[in-house]
């Protein structure tokens, strides 16, 4: 394990030089001959029947090539294929303001935009609803015919006997939390370029996290066999879950390309990114936690109403993920969940970094802090007493093979001076702690399948060297750097020797995609096993050359040698040449399938199942301006268990990105919806995200850890670190001003109001 | 063998729709961001020392990005790497008018051209020589210091005892032939686009037949490791051997890209294609053939002086190929060869369709016709008596595994009515016959290596279907259609189900390239063996499913079943899914290495070695206008032995292309060189090639044949059919007007002069 030469060393990203120099090509940078531009006409109404669409005047405009409407693609789809609710363009009715109703292809963007103006859509406006609680009580508003009371899905779980455990608890705390409507705010808007070649074969270049699901959906919606479609992913400017679902841009580009016979590119305006959305579900959460006098958690009872917006998306998955999140990172012997995902007439919510975890984590970690105070314990001690360890199995039957969560808590507390500072800082200054965890991949595909979730092909020749083909997609998270490092470690060469071809459904072997923090762990194992298979082949000839047994050989620093006799060596390149001369060309595949663990009879229970989990603890210091209510995050001390980091620099980047993203959501990010359902701030001017001047000092530590089930011991690091961010800030604010905030974002206005209320003797929980 | 479902059916080329619609992207169609344009400054002198190059004024021109000269790339290279003579740009001296001396990169082509004008090159002009015979006798002209008497290489071979056999022959004919200086005249000029990415990795998109040799040469000249370079081949508009060597355009694009830090494209003007040249070697051939009274060939004595132009190129190879060509397609028990390749101050000659064969074939087939006449035999009978058959080994130890040459002669004679017409047509009408053959690949790489000459990778998944990766390059000859057919036949699916990725040194496995008619035979075997390996894997799971032995399974029409029990079947796609679920991802490689047969002590003897050979016979009818000397080729009856044709439509295309190309060279194609060494007709306006109105009726037949050593029995068809074209026309002209022409091209002027001479009683052999 410790004998590593590539893994564990910080390497700059392979894509960094091109990005720094502005040379990386994103989807919108691509140009094909005779390319046309597609634009989407969007509904001004939040809920309305489409009574007619007239587009003759648009077609008459010189330069306009085609118009499509929902009729051109009447097949519904959904990322959860059992519950298809979405269309490329609205069919018969619109369910949110900004929904696409028609699309046009023209010779340039200006003409396409002018054509949109000439499309006349007649609507019969319907009553609309924007709040999930109200939506359940408005029989006059039927967003989807199948969803009674606008409840898309209701889920219930109980493990153990919650009522009994609550009754037996020494202290029970119950609170109601609300989280806000936030967008991923990735820098690159959705963009897709579709092209049918002269043989009718469709290629779609798109900024997607999951080429495979786009591939499947294109096949479904365009009624084309999958093997007549290729999805290829250029450089991606961030996804964070928002590019994990198919976007109308992708389908409209393909449909318009088919209709016009020309390549068609559709790139969203920022306002369209907000309309496409699929951001974080606003939640109304009622949580009840019972503990013993010693601070040992006895039971958690959790009711969650998720605001789904207009369509299905990842909704069911998110709902059950929120359920799963109460079982970790603390031992919870009894747990109950009741969740409802509710339709509203707003852009659809979906997957966003830390999917399903961020909201309940905010609730639970806020409450643990208050419980500790109530019990007269340090919140740190309370967490430590309940923290899970390696080998733990949750009451919901989720197995945690390896966990260094306690080490995370200890490290964060120690490095931040938490114990010395908590409750002792001057007025307006506060410190807060929180823990968190996240899955490292999932046990299941979204459709029934037993195929490997990741596969990788390595081909080695004496000319081009080592080529790694992987369907895993670098969406900015750095997999094109990390996966070659894994191959290089196993092959005993430098990472720069491994050329990666990735994210292309035709050129590269199958991979499920970049979501659920699965790439390093899952695709990494596929890559490692492919490299091991290459080594086995090379060792057969190297053993003959070196006169030693093949099973004693190892590869290090470009040479192959016996671990018992490292003096005699064979160069890696010489071994490759000898293999090829004697045996023929050299390639091997590797793959990864997660362990599958059935659990009959419990609704949604397996949703939280993952092969392993990453953990994180954070201590955050804030300063609250008592005059303005402004919060300044001064410092975040993070300690993370991501197993053995493959590329520590990349882990640091993930941690810093998570902290900044969580901070924005904690303090100011929120999509505002007008009374007519139109978004009030769908731009990066009006939708505020943290900028460089907001970023706190960050002290992040990767705790010593090694997951033996993982490729070189590596687990996730992209979603775990966002989990504690919001509650750590909320707890720090509470420490600073003595007010417990129960609603996000915790804006300066809310703080000022709270300070005013506090001074006038009102409730301190808001 | 006959149980074929895909192979043997005519399929339109996969690239045809895109080409017909103008959608295919050739190298010059490619555009990269910030791309600059490169142009080459060329010498006006045929032989001169470069005393200085001043380019400050060029650099001062706004929009000029860089200038390079020979100093930027001082490493010599050559397609035959043992004899490097060439440079990216002339170093110290120029050896032909049109040789590149400097190159410029600028923001647009106009600026680049203006910059060329501003580069001042001072020369010290040297005496020059343009005729190889003169070159050997001009000690004052030293083109290359190492080449004494300007002889680049002299080769001698003798097999058997030629002098003794000649003495014992009943009839001996001796003649002197001259062939002309012709260019390939492919439609797409050379074009290359080079780009260094931000990590210093070089990609060159180029119109090349041999990505591998370009890859090697870029590595040598730019002093970069091969695994830091990728060569990728877009659509190619013909090569015919001329794109089998590295062109200055490719090296200059790469050197300028390195110097400017921007992508640089260099596309030749047509005049530059003629300067780059590497077309057919003009030959001065003295041939002596001795025969018995019965027409059995006793000996051939062959002296050949090849005009090499200024540099090495394929020269040594061409020289020995001309030697090899006298050993087939007729049995020659005694043979002697003396060859010299001579430097002259002209654009370099090299490889061109039917390399080394076309010139001696013209000589030998013309002489066989005259010998038959002398012996009072039909030329057809004479050929048939001497024709080789399957299993023949030449006196030079070349083994012919399979040959249906006699069937070709019989078919061509029968379908054309040759025996009825020969010598009996009205004045001015004539009919001529000729035979020919060509290699199907070579036994050796141009550098020492034991690696497979072709490799192929097939990957099958349940999403993208079947992907075939091959380094073989489609240069317009149709390999992207034929290779998927071979895979499809073996896998039992339709050809359209096989996606091909080809001609890319990074994406695809190693292949030697598209030359020497090696692709269908060599790459085809690699593809077939990869497909067989896929089948072996699938049969393991299919056998379990079907309850039969794996070795009884076959694949046909999308299903797998026992050959003894064809009722129970498993769909190919179901077998793939089952394999992947149970075993993991599915891929396999195949490869091809030619048999190697050493032959010690005989200079150049192995050069003609090939794993197998294609054969062709042609009968051509012409009409000679006795007033103008104009020859109209009325009809060509061709019968070819290409083994089992994979795609008969494609074979027909090769035959027709060969006939038209040979016809142009027989009758009018010739590069004219002025007294100062400058080309007089370096354009497709002045250099005449056949057009649609010149094309004769062509009746081509693929004779029944099957080479068991070949993939589905297939041999070459791209170079064999050009071999008989010129002598068949010459023989037909001789039949029409009674004049034997010994020099190419046989222009109207020469014919008129010959008719005049004949009428005045002069010699009839010209």
Interface residues (C-beta under 8 A of the other chain):
Chain A: X14 X17 X18 X20 X21 X23 X25 X29 X31 X33 X197 X198 X199 X212 X215 X216 X225 X226 X227 X230 X449 X450 X451 X452 X455 X457 X459 X461 X462 X463 X464 X465 X466 X467 X496 X497 X499 X501 X505 X506 X507 X509 X510 X577 X580 X581 X584 X585 X586 X587 X589 X590 X591 X593
Chain B: X14 X17 X18 X20 X21 X23 X25 X29 X31 X33 X197 X198 X199 X212 X215 X216 X226 X227 X230 X449 X450 X451 X452 X455 X457 X459 X461 X462 X463 X464 X465 X466 X467 X496 X497 X499 X501 X505 X506 X507 X509 X510 X577 X580 X581 X584 X585 X586 X587 X589 X590 X591 X593
